[in-house]
Amino acid sequence: MDDLTKRVLGSFEHWKKDTLDLHTLFEAGGNDTAARTRVFDIVEQLVKDGLLEELGNDFYSLTEKGTKAIKVMSDE
């Protein structure tokens, strides 16, 4: 898992929330426009991989699989 993907997933732990909107997740890309575009692609992939659940209106939540992935990242 690349660093930006880890930062996107880590956003839930950082903000201590179960649900985040896409604009908050964009913060993982910082001020870099290209990185923010990659965040959008990463979020879509995380949904496809079952780590995030799309709730509508640009809100996303961690799935059980996503929560486990964060725990593994924290243990590394």
N, C-alpha and C positions, 0 to 999 in steps of 0.2 A: 504494500500500500504506500503510495507516494505521500510526501509531506503535506501537500495541499489537501488531499483527501483526509488525512489524519486531522488537519486543522478544522475542516468542515465538520467531521464527526465530533471532534473535541469541543466544538462551539456549544453543544448541548450541555456538556459538563461545565464549561467556562461560565455560561450564563445561568446555570443551575435551573434549567427549564426543560420540560418534557416536549414542548412544542416551540418551534421557532419559525419566523417568516423568512422568506427568501432574502429580503434585504438584510436581515441580521446575518444570515449565512454568507452573504457577499463579503462581510467584514473579514472572513478568513483570507480573502484575496488582497486585503490591504487597499492601497491606493492605486495599484497596478491594474489598468483596464483589462489587459490580457488575462491576468490571473482571475479577475472577477468573472470574465467570460468562461474561463475554465471551471469556476465554481458552479456555474449553471449546469455545465455538462456533467460535472462530478455528481451533483445532486440528482440529476436524471439517472445516472448510472447506479447510484446508491439505492434509488427507488427500484430499479430493475433487479438489482442484486438482493433486494429484500431487507436492506439495512435501515431504510427510511420508508415511511408511509406518507403519501401525499394526502393531505386533508382537505384540499381545496383552498381557493383564495390565496395561493402562494404560501400556505402553511404546511410544515412538515413535522413529523414526530419520529422518534426512534422506535424501531421495532425491537422485539426481544433479541433478534440476531444483531441489530445495531448496538444494543446495550452491551451484549457480550463482546463485540468487537472493540468497544471503548475500554472495557475491562482488560482485555488482552493488551491493548496499546498502553494502558497505564502500568501494567506489569512488566513491560519491556524496559 
